[in-house]
């Protein structure tokens, strides 16, 4: 099982990007299979696109709204936990 996180063009400092990646890895640690989560920011708005790829052709995309606090590391982890099924 592997989890990879890519974070680009978010305007976040390296420490915040590392915290987001750590939250993603922690959230997906108990899920089976390989997971890739990419977050892509926009210079035109405070929205970030989160794309989740996983085993068995699992794919989800979610638009994180900065104004709603969804670009915070803990909030990203909560949203991700709701979108990805637990092992079972």
C-alpha positions in Angstrom: 0.0 0.0 0.0 1.3 3.4 -1.0 0.0 6.9 -0.6 1.4 9.8 -2.6 0.4 13.4 -2.3 1.2 16.2 -4.8 0.5 19.8 -4.0 1.0 22.5 -6.6 0.3 26.2 -7.1 -1.5 26.7 -3.8 0.6 29.6 -2.5 1.3 27.5 0.7 4.6 27.6 2.4 6.7 24.4 2.5 5.6 23.7 6.1 1.9 23.9 5.3 2.4 21.7 2.2 4.2 19.2 4.4 1.3 19.3 6.9 -1.3 18.8 4.1 0.7 15.8 2.8 1.0 14.3 6.3 -2.7 14.7 6.9 -3.5 13.0 3.6 -1.1 10.1 4.3 -2.5 9.6 7.8 -6.1 9.7 6.5 -5.4 7.0 3.9 -3.0 4.9 5.9 -5.7 2.3 6.8 -7.1 2.0 3.3 -5.9 -0.9 1.1 -4.2 -0.3 -2.3 -2.3 2.5 -3.8 -3.6 6.1 -3.5 -2.6 9.3 -5.2 -4.0 12.7 -4.1 -3.2 15.8 -6.0 -4.1 19.3 -5.1 -3.8 22.0 -7.6 -4.3 25.7 -6.7 -5.4 28.6 -8.9 -3.9 32.1 -9.1 -7.3 33.4 -10.1 -9.2 32.2 -7.0 -9.0 30.7 -3.5 -10.3 27.4 -4.8 -8.1 24.3 -5.0 -8.9 21.1 -7.0 -8.4 17.9 -5.1 -8.2 14.8 -7.3 -8.1 11.3 -5.7 -7.1 8.2 -7.5 -7.1 4.7 -5.9 -7.5 1.0 -6.5 -10.2 -0.5 -8.6 -10.4 2.6 -10.8 -11.5 4.8 -7.9 -11.6 8.4 -8.9 -13.0 11.5 -7.2 -12.6 15.2 -7.7 -13.5 17.8 -5.2 -13.2 21.6 -5.3 -11.8 22.9 -2.0 -13.2 26.3 -1.1 -10.7 28.6 0.6 -13.4 31.0 1.9 -15.1 28.0 3.6 -11.9 27.0 5.4 -11.6 23.8 3.2 -7.9 24.5 2.3 -6.8 24.0 5.9 -4.8 20.7 6.4 -7.3 19.2 9.0 -10.3 20.1 6.9 -8.7 18.5 3.8 -8.3 15.3 5.9 -11.9 15.4 7.0 -13.2 15.8 3.5 -10.9 13.1 2.2 -12.1 10.7 4.9 -15.7 11.2 3.8 -14.8 10.6 0.1 -12.7 7.5 0.4 -14.2 4.2 1.7 -12.7 2.5 4.7 -11.1 -0.9 4.4 -13.6 -3.5 5.1 
